[in-house]
Amino acid sequence: MNIILAPDKFKGSLTGLEFCDVVEFGIKQIRPDANIIKLPLADGGDGTIEVVNFYLKGEVVIIEVKDPLFQSIKASYLYSENSKTAFIEMAEASGLKLLKPEQYDCKNATTYGTGELITDAISKGASKIILGIGGSATNDCGIGMASALGFQFLDKNNKEIKPIGANLSQIKAIDTSRVNPKLSSVKFEIACDVKNPLYGKNGAANVYAAQKGATTNDIKILDKGLEDFSKILNTFYRVDIQSVTGAGAAGGMGIASKVFLNGTLKPGIQLIKNLANFDKQIEGANWIISGEGKLDDQTLSGKTIQGVITSAKNKNIKLAVFCGTIDLEETFIRDLGISYSSSVMDLASNFEDALANASQYLKELAVEFSKKTLK
């Protein structure tokens, strides 16, 4: 009996690794002979770094960089000397989480610190960098990041501009003569689940800038800046910027990752599955057990379970899910390709009880599953 455990976290109660340990314990109560392989997953959100390091087995590198408002802070990333792979989350250097709400000001914020993290990883010998671009405090179209890598953005007087969103409309030329010479030899994979274009009604500024501290007038300035700068990028890189899916992710870091880093934008879950060699690892399994805090219609929008469903179907492996709560009809769950489902809330007396005793209830779900399907 071969069983793959491939969950996301239960936010606020269990990590993906803890899920694996608890479910393994429950299954072994009934089927001590079961061969269990733990492949925790994530979709690029909170907790991704722990899952990534389960596979990378890297070290945490801490360096001093600039935060979104150009203040010096300590920020970290993962680096595996063995595989020459780095995992960088832009939120560590350029994230909203680094600021107090009264400091939110994406018009004057920069991604420069993210570029410093990338520069450091390259200096250590990274040949591959996985970059997560969620949780940004910025709307600078990645010019801060690019500046840290040696790109220069020049105004009409051939003077270098300060790399912030408010200055995007001033850019008239890009000087690449001082770009880090090692940049072109690094493969970049970008974890991006946002599909917004760079500018316009559904663009970076109009959809996301308000939650990063932008006023109505700021949003107009930023959207115009993104549109003006896209013309420079179109000319310089011969790319139809507005047609690139996800260009507007993280205040324009989507397109910046593509043009400045030659990166490939992929859903976060796909990158983690690749890192885990997931589709190869699950071959020959009788069951895959996945799970996350909540199974609902958002699950179909690039979340972890959606990624597992795809792989399970391709390999014709039965899929079970244990979740914190399930907000989908039973028939719809079956139509998704899920053969068995149960939730912590089926056992808990209320939400607080579910959070406090998630581990115990999850073990009970695993035992019940094993009794019903593995004997």
C-alpha positions in Angstrom: 0.0 0.0 0.0 1.7 3.2 -1.2 0.4 6.5 0.1 1.5 10.0 -0.8 0.9 12.8 1.7 0.8 16.1 -0.2 -0.9 18.8 1.8 -0.7 22.6 2.2 -0.8 24.1 5.6 -3.8 24.6 7.8 -3.3 28.3 8.4 -3.1 29.2 12.1 -2.9 25.6 13.3 -0.8 23.1 11.3 2.1 23.4 8.9 2.2 21.0 5.9 5.0 19.0 7.6 2.9 18.7 10.8 0.0 17.5 8.7 2.2 14.8 7.2 3.4 13.6 10.6 -0.1 13.5 12.1 -1.7 11.7 9.2 1.1 9.2 9.0 0.6 8.4 12.7 -3.2 7.9 12.1 -2.8 5.7 9.1 -0.1 3.5 10.8 -2.7 2.8 13.6 -4.7 0.8 11.0 -2.1 -0.1 8.4 1.3 -0.3 10.0 2.6 -1.8 6.7 1.7 1.2 4.6 4.6 2.8 2.7 4.1 6.6 3.2 6.0 9.3 1.3 5.7 12.9 2.5 5.6 15.5 -0.1 4.3 18.7 1.5 3.3 21.5 -0.9 2.5 25.2 -1.0 1.2 27.6 -3.5 3.6 30.5 -3.0 1.8 32.0 0.0 2.6 32.0 3.7 4.6 29.0 4.8 6.1 28.4 1.3 9.7 28.9 2.5 9.5 26.0 5.0 8.2 23.7 2.3 10.8 24.8 -0.2 13.6 24.1 2.2 12.2 20.6 2.8 13.4 19.9 -0.8 16.2 22.4 -1.2 17.9 21.6 2.2 19.5 24.9 2.0 20.8 27.4 4.5 19.1 30.7 5.5 21.2 33.6 4.3 20.7 36.9 6.1 22.0 40.2 4.7 21.4 43.9 5.1 19.2 45.5 2.3 16.9 48.4 1.7 13.3 48.0 2.7 10.5 49.5 0.6 11.2 53.0 1.9 15.0 52.8 1.5 15.7 52.1 5.2 18.3 49.4 6.1 16.9 46.1 7.4 18.0 42.5 7.7 16.4 40.2 5.2 16.8 36.5 4.4 16.6 34.0 1.6 17.3 30.3 1.2 20.4 29.1 -0.7 21.4 25.5 -1.5 25.1 25.2 -2.2 24.5 21.7 -3.4 22.1 22.5 -6.2 23.2 26.2 -6.6 19.5 27.2 -6.2 18.2 30.2 -4.2 14.6 30.8 -3.1 13.8 34.5 -2.6 10.6 36.0 -1.5 10.3 39.6 -2.4 8.2 40.3 0.6 11.2 39.7 2.8 12.8 42.9 1.4 10.0 44.7 -0.3 6.9 43.5 1.4 4.0 45.3 3.0 4.6 43.3 6.1 7.7 45.3 6.8 5.8 48.6 7.2 3.2 49.9 9.6 -0.1 50.8 8.0 0.5 54.5 8.4 3.7 54.0 6.3 2.0 52.4 3.3 3.0 54.5 0.3 3.5 52.5 -2.8 4.0 55.6 -4.9 7.3 56.2 -3.1 8.2 52.6 -2.4 11.0 50.5 -4.1 11.9 46.9 -4.9 15.6 47.8 -4.6 16.0 45.4 -1.6 14.7 42.5 -3.7 17.4 43.2 -6.2 20.0 43.2 -3.4 18.9 39.7 -2.4 19.2 38.5 -6.0 22.6 40.1 -6.3 23.8 38.4 -3.2 22.5 35.0 -4.3 24.3 35.5 -7.7 27.5 36.3 -5.9 27.3 33.1 -3.9 27.1 31.1 -7.2 23.4 30.6 -7.7 22.6 29.3 -11.2 18.9 29.1 -10.5 16.7 31.5 -8.5 13.1 30.9 -7.7 11.5 34.2 -6.9 8.1 34.6 -5.1 6.5 38.0 -5.9 3.6 38.1 -3.5 2.9 40.5 -0.7 4.7 43.6 -2.1 4.5 47.1 -0.8 5.5 48.5 -4.2 4.3 49.7 -7.6 7.6 50.6 -9.2 7.4 48.1 -12.1 10.5 46.4 -10.7 12.9 49.3 -11.5 14.2 49.2 -8.0 15.1 45.6 -8.3 16.7 46.2 -11.7 18.6 49.2 -10.4 20.3 47.0 -7.7 21.3 44.7 -10.5 23.0 47.5 -12.5 20.2 48.7 -14.8 20.1 52.5 -15.0 16.8 54.3 -15.8 17.4 57.7 -17.3 15.3 60.9 -17.7 15.2 63.3 -20.6 18.4 64.9 -19.3 20.2 61.5 -19.2 20.2 61.6 -15.4 19.4 58.5 -13.4 16.0 58.6 -11.6 15.2 57.4 -8.1 13.7 53.9 -8.6 10.1 54.5 -7.3 6.7 54.3 -8.9 6.2 58.1 -8.8 9.1 58.4 -11.3 8.1 55.9 -14.0 6.7 58.6 -16.4 10.1 60.3 -16.3 12.0 57.4 -17.8 13.1 58.0 -21.4 15.9 55.4 -21.7 17.5 52.3 -20.1 21.2 51.9 -19.8 22.4 48.3 -19.5 26.1 48.9 -19.6 26.6 48.3 -15.9 24.3 45.3 -15.5 25.7 42.4 -13.4 27.6 40.3 -16.0 26.5 37.1 -14.2 22.8 37.9 -14.5 22.3 36.3 -17.9 23.7 33.0 -16.8 21.1 32.6 -14.0 17.8 30.8 -14.7 14.8 32.6 -13.0 11.5 31.0 -12.2 8.9 33.4 -10.9 6.0 32.2 -8.6 3.1 34.2 -9.9 -0.6 33.5 -9.5 -1.9 36.9 -10.6 -3.1 37.4 -14.1 -3.5 41.2 -14.2 -2.1 43.2 -17.1 0.4 46.0 -16.3 -1.9 49.0 -16.6 -5.5 50.0 -17.2 -8.7 49.1 -15.4 -7.5 45.7 -14.3 -3.8 46.7 -14.0 -1.4 46.8 -11.1 -2.3 50.3 -9.8 -6.1 50.3 -10.2 -6.5 46.9 -8.6 -3.9 46.7 -5.9 -2.4 50.2 -5.2 -5.1 51.4 -2.8 -4.4 48.6 -0.3 -0.7 49.6 -0.4 -1.5 53.2 0.7 -2.2 54.9 -2.6 -4.7 57.8 -2.8 -7.1 58.2 -5.8 -4.7 60.7 -7.3 -1.7 58.4 -6.6 -3.4 55.6 -8.5 -3.9 57.9 -11.6 -0.2 58.9 -11.4 0.9 55.3 -11.0 -1.3 53.9 -13.8 -0.1 56.6 -16.2 3.5 55.8 -15.1 3.1 52.1 -15.8 1.6 52.9 -19.2 4.3 55.4 -20.1 7.1 53.1 -19.0 5.5 50.1 -20.9 6.2 52.1 -24.1 9.9 52.3 -23.2 9.9 48.6 -22.4 8.1 47.8 -25.7 10.7 49.6 -27.7 13.7 48.4 -25.7 12.7 44.7 -25.4 10.4 44.3 -28.4 7.7 42.8 -26.2 4.0 43.6 -26.3 4.0 44.4 -22.6 0.2 44.7 -22.2 -0.4 41.2 -23.6 1.8 39.5 -21.0 -0.4 37.6 -18.5 0.6 38.5 -15.0 2.6 41.6 -16.0 0.9 43.6 -13.3 1.7 41.2 -10.5 3.3 42.8 -7.4 3.1 46.4 -8.8 4.6 45.4 -12.1 7.2 42.9 -10.8 5.6 40.4 -13.1 6.8 42.1 -16.3 10.0 43.2 -14.6 10.9 39.6 -13.9 10.3 38.7 -17.5 12.2 41.6 -19.2 15.0 42.2 -16.7 15.6 38.7 -15.5 14.4 36.7 -18.5 12.3 34.9 -16.0 9.4 32.4 -16.6 6.2 33.2 -14.7 4.5 30.1 -13.4 1.8 29.3 -10.7 3.4 28.9 -7.3 2.1 25.4 -6.9 3.6 24.3 -10.2 7.1 25.5 -9.1 6.8 23.7 -5.8 5.7 20.5 -7.5 8.7 20.8 -9.9 11.0 21.2 -6.9 9.5 18.1 -5.3 9.7 16.1 -8.5 6.1 15.5 -7.7 4.8 13.7 -10.8 7.7 11.3 -10.7 7.4 10.6 -7.0 3.7 9.7 -7.0 4.1 7.0 -9.7 2.7 3.7 -8.4 0.8 5.2 -5.5 -2.6 3.8 -4.4 -3.7 7.0 -2.8 -2.7 10.7 -2.6 -3.9 12.5 0.5 -3.9 16.3 0.3 -5.5 19.0 2.4 -5.6 22.7 3.3 -7.4 24.9 5.7 -10.5 25.4 3.5 -11.8 23.6 0.5 -14.0 26.1 -1.5 -14.4 27.6 -4.9 -11.0 29.4 -4.4 -9.4 26.0 -4.5 -9.7 26.0 -8.3 -7.7 29.3 -8.6 -4.2 27.9 -8.5 -4.3 26.6 -5.0 -2.4 23.5 -3.8 -5.2 21.0 -4.0 -6.0 22.0 -7.6 -2.3 21.2 -8.5 -2.6 17.8 -6.7 -5.9 17.1 -8.5 -4.2 17.6 -11.9 -1.4 15.2 -11.1 -3.7 12.6 -9.6 -5.9 12.6 -12.7 -2.9 12.4 -15.0 -1.6 9.3 -13.1 -5.0 7.8 -12.4 -4.4 7.8 -8.7 -7.2 8.1 -6.1 -7.2 11.3 -4.2 -8.4 12.0 -0.6 -8.5 15.4 1.0 -8.6 16.3 4.7 -9.4 19.9 5.3 -10.1 22.3 8.1 -13.5 23.1 6.6 -15.3 22.1 3.4 -17.6 24.6 1.6 -18.4 22.6 -1.5 -21.3 20.3 -2.4 -20.4 16.5 -2.2 -21.3 16.0 -5.9 -19.1 18.9 -6.9 -16.2 17.5 -4.9 -16.6 14.1 -6.7 -16.7 15.9 -10.1 -13.4 17.5 -9.3 -11.9 14.0 -9.1 -11.7 13.7 -5.3 -12.6 10.2 -4.1 -12.8 10.9 -0.4 -13.2 14.0 1.7 -13.6 14.9 5.3 -13.0 17.9 7.5 -11.9 18.9 11.0 -15.1 20.9 11.4 -17.1 17.6 11.1 -15.6 16.7 14.5 -15.0 20.0 16.2 -17.6 21.8 18.3 -16.7 25.2 16.9 -14.0 27.1 15.0 -11.9 27.8 18.1 -12.0 24.1 19.1 -10.9 23.2 15.5 -7.9 25.5 15.7 -6.9 24.4 19.2 -7.2 20.7 18.6 -6.6 20.4 14.8 -3.8 17.8 15.3 -6.1 15.4 17.3 -9.0 15.8 14.9 -6.8 15.3 11.9 -5.5 12.1 13.4 -9.1 10.9 13.8 -9.8 11.7 10.2 -6.8 9.7 9.1 -7.8 6.7 11.3 -11.4 6.8 9.9 -10.1 7.1 6.3 -7.8 4.1 6.9 -10.6 2.0 8.3 -13.0 2.7 5.4 -10.6 2.5 2.5 -7.3 0.7 3.4 -8.4 -2.5 5.1 
